[in-house]
Amino acid sequence: MSYTITISQDDNDRRLDRILRGMFKHVTLGEIMKSIRKGEVRVNSKRVREPGTKIFVGDELVVKWSLENENDDAKNEQKIFTHNSWGKIKILFHGENVLILNKPAGILVQPDEAGGDSVISRVWGVTGSKTPAAVHRLDRNTTGVLAVALHGEALRALEELFKNRSVRKFYLAIVAGQAPNEITIDAPLLKDAENNLVTVSDDGANAVTKCERLATNGKFSLVKLELLTGRTHQARVHMAHIKHPIIGDRKYGDFKINRAMKNVTRPLLHAYELEFPDNLRPALKEIEGKKFSAPLPDDMKKFLEELEIKYED
């Protein structure tokens, strides 16, 4: 059995042997070199026998190993996803139809150019198929739970759920000031696509966010947000609108506070949980009535610890 892997930007312009050593840590170096020299490794359908061959983003490697060392082919195929991580992306759930991931900061959900690195590019690389698709979006620097449909039927079913607002979406954010105990922010949002900027405007689309304060030291607060709508930059703009901007948000946040927080390199916003309803279509039975959550990322934990803000993870 062979496995196809599409090279991401992370491995662009690297030697073939080094890429394979990094991907297949359970395979010995000797076995990797032997396989290359025997012509068992293909790059873009061509046999490659030189370990030092340079490989570039978008190239397709065909190898005989899976990402896990299993003898049973069926188990092997399953292990590609049930292994607790590949690259930097942790897997929270893998079913036949749906994949739930814990997206890290600094990576796009969808590629912004042909062959570009993204969550979906990496999924394509592991599955050997370009069928999987993200159902919703997270900003490049937002971490947390992301749902991916593995085929068209699941994609259509999930898109319908999100369009009908049947999936509950919860976020955690660290904001400036002592946020209210509870508040519902009902403020329409208008998107300026040319400048990728969103503002509160009577001419905008309906947008509603529920905010609950979880912990505070008076100067900063950890809040839980439920997005009842799914507008671009909704959490960031709504928190800025009520004068409790998200820390590290260079676009909508407080300039003076962000300048003082030299160790904060991104908006401290985390997609904490997705909750799916009951009575779903057959393609989504495996996630029916389930909740998927991702723990607070290390940078947000460290920030809270430094400010002595206690919370229950």
CORDA-V65911 format. One record per residue. RES is the residue in one small letter. SS is DSSP state (alpha for helix, beta for strand, coil for the rest). Layout:
res=RES ss=SS
res=RES ss=SS
This chain:
res=m ss=coil
res=s ss=coil
res=y ss=beta
res=t ss=beta
res=i ss=beta
res=t ss=beta
res=i ss=coil
res=s ss=coil
res=q ss=alpha
res=d ss=alpha
res=d ss=alpha
res=n ss=coil
res=d ss=coil
res=r ss=beta
res=r ss=beta
res=l ss=alpha
res=d ss=alpha
res=r ss=alpha
res=i ss=alpha
res=l ss=alpha
res=r ss=alpha
res=g ss=alpha
res=m ss=alpha
res=f ss=coil
res=k ss=coil
res=h ss=coil
res=v ss=coil
res=t ss=coil
res=l ss=alpha
res=g ss=alpha
res=e ss=alpha
res=i ss=alpha
res=m ss=alpha
res=k ss=alpha
res=s ss=alpha
res=i ss=alpha
res=r ss=alpha
res=k ss=coil
res=g ss=coil
res=e ss=coil
res=v ss=coil
res=r ss=beta
res=v ss=beta
res=n ss=coil
res=s ss=coil
res=k ss=beta
res=r ss=beta
res=v ss=coil
res=r ss=coil
res=e ss=coil
res=p ss=coil
res=g ss=coil
res=t ss=coil
res=k ss=beta
res=i ss=beta
res=f ss=coil
res=v ss=coil
res=g ss=coil
res=d ss=coil
res=e ss=beta
res=l ss=beta
res=v ss=beta
res=v ss=beta
res=k ss=coil
res=w ss=coil
res=s ss=coil
res=l ss=coil
res=e ss=coil
res=n ss=coil
res=e ss=coil
res=n ss=coil
res=d ss=coil
res=d ss=alpha
res=a ss=alpha
res=k ss=alpha
res=n ss=alpha
res=e ss=alpha
res=q ss=alpha
res=k ss=alpha
res=i ss=alpha
res=f ss=alpha
res=t ss=alpha
res=h ss=coil
res=n ss=coil
res=s ss=beta
res=w ss=beta
res=g ss=coil
res=k ss=coil
res=i ss=beta
res=k ss=beta
res=i ss=beta
res=l ss=beta
res=f ss=beta
res=h ss=beta
res=g ss=coil
res=e ss=coil
res=n ss=coil
res=v ss=beta
res=l ss=beta
res=i ss=beta
res=l ss=beta
res=n ss=beta
res=k ss=beta
res=p ss=coil
res=a ss=coil
res=g ss=coil
res=i ss=coil
res=l ss=coil
res=v ss=coil
res=q ss=coil
res=p ss=coil
res=d ss=coil
res=e ss=coil
res=a ss=coil
res=g ss=coil
res=g ss=coil
res=d ss=coil
res=s ss=coil
res=v ss=alpha
res=i ss=alpha
res=s ss=alpha
res=r ss=alpha
res=v ss=alpha
res=w ss=alpha
res=g ss=alpha
res=v ss=alpha
res=t ss=alpha
res=g ss=coil
res=s ss=coil
res=k ss=coil
res=t ss=coil
res=p ss=coil
res=a ss=beta
res=a ss=beta
res=v ss=coil
res=h ss=coil
res=r ss=coil
res=l ss=coil
res=d ss=coil
res=r ss=coil
res=n ss=coil
res=t ss=coil
res=t ss=beta
res=g ss=beta
res=v ss=beta
res=l ss=beta
res=a ss=beta
res=v ss=beta
res=a ss=beta
res=l ss=coil
res=h ss=coil
res=g ss=alpha
res=e ss=alpha
res=a ss=alpha
res=l ss=alpha
res=r ss=alpha
res=a ss=alpha
res=l ss=alpha
res=e ss=alpha
res=e ss=alpha
res=l ss=alpha
res=f ss=alpha
res=k ss=alpha
res=n ss=coil
res=r ss=coil
res=s ss=coil
res=v ss=coil
res=r ss=beta
res=k ss=beta
res=f ss=beta
res=y ss=beta
res=l ss=beta
res=a ss=beta
res=i ss=beta
res=v ss=beta
res=a ss=beta
res=g ss=coil
res=q ss=coil
res=a ss=coil
res=p ss=coil
res=n ss=coil
res=e ss=beta
res=i ss=beta
res=t ss=beta
res=i ss=beta
res=d ss=beta
res=a ss=coil
res=p ss=coil
res=l ss=beta
res=l ss=beta
res=k ss=beta
res=d ss=beta
res=a ss=coil
res=e ss=coil
res=n ss=coil
res=n ss=coil
res=l ss=beta
res=v ss=beta
res=t ss=beta
res=v ss=beta
res=s ss=coil
res=d ss=coil
res=d ss=coil
res=g ss=coil
res=a ss=beta
res=n ss=coil
res=a ss=coil
res=v ss=beta
res=t ss=beta
res=k ss=beta
res=c ss=beta
res=e ss=beta
res=r ss=beta
res=l ss=beta
res=a ss=beta
res=t ss=beta
res=n ss=coil
res=g ss=coil
res=k ss=coil
res=f ss=beta
res=s ss=beta
res=l ss=beta
res=v ss=beta
res=k ss=beta
res=l ss=beta
res=e ss=beta
res=l ss=beta
res=l ss=coil
res=t ss=coil
res=g ss=coil
res=r ss=coil
res=t ss=coil
res=h ss=coil
res=q ss=alpha
res=a ss=alpha
res=r ss=alpha
res=v ss=alpha
res=h ss=alpha
res=m ss=alpha
res=a ss=alpha
res=h ss=alpha
res=i ss=coil
res=k ss=coil
res=h ss=coil
res=p ss=coil
res=i ss=beta
res=i ss=coil
res=g ss=coil
res=d ss=coil
res=r ss=coil
res=k ss=coil
res=y ss=coil
res=g ss=coil
res=d ss=coil
res=f ss=alpha
res=k ss=alpha
res=i ss=alpha
res=n ss=alpha
res=r ss=alpha
res=a ss=alpha
res=m ss=coil
res=k ss=coil
res=n ss=coil
res=v ss=coil
res=t ss=coil
res=r ss=coil
res=p ss=coil
res=l ss=coil
res=l ss=beta
res=h ss=beta
res=a ss=beta
res=y ss=beta
res=e ss=beta
res=l ss=beta
res=e ss=beta
res=f ss=coil
res=p ss=coil
res=d ss=coil
res=n ss=coil
res=l ss=coil
res=r ss=coil
res=p ss=alpha
res=a ss=alpha
res=l ss=alpha
res=k ss=alpha
res=e ss=alpha
res=i ss=alpha
res=e ss=coil
res=g ss=coil
res=k ss=coil
res=k ss=beta
res=f ss=beta
res=s ss=beta
res=a ss=coil
res=p ss=coil
res=l ss=coil
res=p ss=coil
res=d ss=alpha
res=d ss=alpha
res=m ss=alpha
res=k ss=alpha
res=k ss=alpha
res=f ss=alpha
res=l ss=alpha
res=e ss=alpha
res=e ss=alpha
res=l ss=coil
res=e ss=coil
res=i ss=coil
res=k ss=coil
res=y ss=coil
res=e ss=coil
res=d ss=coil
